[in-house]
Amino acid sequence: MPTSEELTRALRGSALRVTRPRLAVLEAVHAHPHADTDTVLRAARESLGAVSHQAVYDVLRALTEAGLVRRIEPAGSVARYEARTGDNHHHVVCRGCGAVADVDCTVGHAPCLTASDDRGFVIDEAEVVFWGTCPTCTT
């Protein structure tokens, strides 16, 4: 978990003003990987005492646009946020409870990571979601 000082530097390094809500939301995303907006809101309120739902949405949007957080939305799920950015990792999602975990880039033969025809696009990211059942749901 990054320190408050490190989060402050990250915000400034992304040309974002350092505010208490931005620090609280960024801290919440680091503390709760793959958290939905309600989880981030609860954590930010624990830290700040009071912050509006709209303020959290606005901060999450600004942090996502700045590349400090990543927004993912597995099919059938609400948007979730994580602090792990820039490495093109993937996710595994439980069909039972919806738990999400990181999966490093696929190894071995992985045709989905290189487009057979890029249609003229400059591809900078591939998104793969693995689906299955987590250990808790299988027992």
N, C-alpha and C positions, 0 to 999 in steps of 0.2 A: 504494500500500500504506500503510495507516494506521500510525502509530507506536505503540509500546507504550503510550505515555501516552494516545493517542487511544482505543486499545482499552480501557484501564483506565477512562477516562471513560465510554465506551459501556456497559460492564458496570455501573458504578455508576449511570448514568442509567437503566438498566433494572431497578434495584433488585436486582442480582445481586452477590453477594460476589465480590471479585476473588481468584481463585486461579491458581496456575501452570497447572494443566490447562485452565482456562477461557481463559486468555490464549493458551496454545499452540494450542488447538483453533480459537479465533477467528482467530488469525494464519494457521493452516493453511488455513482456508476462504477467507480473503482472498487468500492466495498461490496457491490452486489452485481457481479457479472451477469449479463443477459436479463437484467431487470426490466420489467415493464414500467410504464409511466407512473402508475399508482405506487409501486414500490419505491421509485425514485422520489416521488412526492412525499411519502411517509418519512423516508430517511432525511430529506431536506428539512421537513418540518421539525424533526427531532433536533436537528442542528440549529435551525434558525428560530424556531418557535412558531412562526407564521410565514407562509408564502402561498400565493395563489396557484391554482392548477395552471392557469394561463401563463404565469411567470415561468413555471417549470417547463411547460411546452416550448416557450420562447427560448429559454436557456438551452434546452436539448437541441433545438433547431440550430442555434448559433454554434454550439459545440460540435455538432455534426458537420455543419458547413465549414468549420475551421479545421476539421480533421482530428479533433481531440477525442471524439467518440464515434462509434460506428452504430448505425441503426440497421437492425435486421428484422425481417418479418417473415418467418417461416409460414408456409401455407396454412391457413386456418388459425393463425395465432395473431395476437396483438403485436404491435411494434415493441421491440426490445432493444436495449442499448448496452454497449460494452465499451470498455476503454482500450481493448486490444485492437489496434488499428495498423494499417500499412503493411501487413504481412500476408494478405490474401489467404488467411486460414478459412476453414470451413466449419460446419456445425453438424452435430447429431442431435436429433429431436426424438423424445419418447412419444410414441403414439398413445400411451396410456395416460400419463400425467402431464405431458408437455414440457418436461425438463429439457434444458438445452445445455450442451457441453461443446467445448472447442475441439476441433479435430485439425491437426496440422495438415498441410497440403498433402494430397493423395500421392502415394508412392507407387512405383511400378508403372504398368501400362495404364494410362489415364487419358483416354481420348477426349473426355469432356473438358479438359483444361486447355486444349489447343483446338480452335475452331477449324473445321475442315474447309470452310469458306467464310472468311471474315466479312464478306460483302462490302469491303472498303472501309470498315471500321478500324480504328486503332484500338485494339483491345488492351485494357490495363488491369482487368480484374475478372476472375471467374468465380461464380458462386455455386457451391455444391452443398446440398443439404442431404444428409443421410438420415433415414428414418428407421426406427426400431423400437425396442422395448428396453427401458433402463433396468438396472439390477434390482431396484426396489419394486418395480411393477412385475418382475418375473418371479418373485418369491411369494 
